[in-house]
Amino acid sequence: MNGEWEGGRVGAPLPRFARAELDFTDGTRLVLVDSRALATLDVHPAGVDLALGLGPDAADPAWTAEQLGEALASRRGPIKPALLDQKLVAGLGNIYAAESLWRARIDPRLSARELVPSRVKKLRQAIARVLDRATGSRYTDDDRVKLDVYDREGKPCRRCRTPIERIVQAGRSTYFCPVCQAD
Ligand SMILES: [Zn+2]
């Protein structure tokens, strides 16, 4: 969850924490700004199929609830780790997976394959809302106060005031409300 692209004109002063600059022939440029220097940038020849094995882009509006449901139906194990598998969906990190499940009122421990279509649809909508909200805002530790559930262990759920719980799934922290994400 580091780094963002900032548009501008070639030759303008570089922003603080600029890590890479792409100049275009029309005089515009894109600058990779990353205060923590954790982003990586891969450069490949044009037209090469990278065969990265990535699933659909989580931010792609063309990615449907039906596709998500099909992918989940063949999964073993709980929903939350499944959402972090980049082969199932690309670009949904640990924070946004937790936020999406909270928004869709889904227990992160629920078996991925047991999610019925109506709830898959809610989850797909929740992912879109969470990513919409994240886009355009520089995402730093300071912004965690804006999160609904992530990193809020012991704090009251923003919907029902129940203390948020933290568990570990597949080595990653999962935050959820035990009341409004009870199934
Ligand atoms: Zn709650």
Residues whose N, C-alpha, C, O or C-beta is under 5 A from the ligand:
A	BS01	ZN	C157 R159 C160 R161 T162 C177 V179 C180
